[in-house]
C-alpha cells in the first residue's frame, strides 16, 4: 500500500468512526414517519444509483465476472439488507444509544467468524475471555428489561435482532475483504447498496408499506442526512477502508460509534443513559480491547495432495 493509499484508507476509517455514530440518531428520527423496509430501501437504492452514476462518469469499470456480480448481490443483502434492517427495526424498541452500544459487539462476531475461514485467525484464551467480558457488559445493559416483573418482549427481540444483524454484517464484510470483485471499492459499494436496497424495497412493497411512507420536515432532514453522509460518504468510506486495512482495524469503529450515538441521543432526544449504561459500556469496551489486542496465529491449512504432487 502506497503512502497516499494509506492516508486515504485511514481518512476513510476516520469518517466511518465519526459519521456512523451519528446515524443511530438520524435513524431514530426517520422512523417517526417512515416504515421499516421502504425507508432503508429508498435510502440505499437512491444512494446506490447516485454513487453508481458518479463511478461510471469517472470511468470506474463494472465487474465482468459473473461470480463478482453474485458476490456483490450477496454482500448487499447481508450488509445493506439484514445489517441495516436489524438496526431500523430494533430502534423502534431500543434507544439509539443503546442500539449503538449493542452493535459494539461486532468485533466479537468478527473474531468468531474469522476462525471459520480456512486461513482465518485462531481463537486464543484472551479472545475467549474478552468475548465473555463483553457479553457480560451486554447482560448488565439489558438485565432490567428481562426481569420477570419487567419483562419486555420487544426489547429482547430488538437485542437479538441487533446481534443477528451484526453477524450478517460481519459475514458480508469478510466476503468483501477476502473475495473482492475486479472493480474499484467505490463501484463495489455502489452496487452493494443498489442490490441491497432493491431487495429490501421489494419486501417492503410486498408488505404494503407504500401507504406508510410519509415525510415531515424533521424526518426528511434525517433521511437526506442518512442518504448523503450515512450511505454515499460513510458506506463508500467503509468499503474503501476495508479493502486497504485489516478487518480487525476497521472494526475498531465499534469503540467510537456508540460514544457518539449515546452523547447525541442524550443531548438531542433526551434519552436516558445512567450509571448502569456507562458501566455496561466500559465492560463491553474492555472486552473489545482484549479481543483486538490478542496476538492471533493463522490456522494451518494442509496443502491439497494434488498440489503437493505438482511441486
Secondary structure, 3 states (H helix, E strand, C coil): CCHHHHHHHHHHHHHHHHHHHHHHHHHHHHCCCCCHHHHHHHHHHHHHHHHHHHHHHCCCCCCCCHHHHHHHHHHHHHHHHHHHHHHHHHCCCCCHHHHHHHHCCHHHHHHHHHCCCCCCECCCHHHHHHHHHHHHHHHHHHHHHCCHHHCCHHHHHHHHHHHHHHHHHHHHHHHHHHCCCCCCHHHHHHHHHHHHHHHHHHHHHHCCHHHHCCCCHHHHHHHHHHHHHHHHHHHHHHHHHHHHCCHHHHCCHHHHHHHHHHHHHHHHCCCCCCHHHHHHHHHHHHHHHHHHHCCCCECCCCCCHHHHHHC
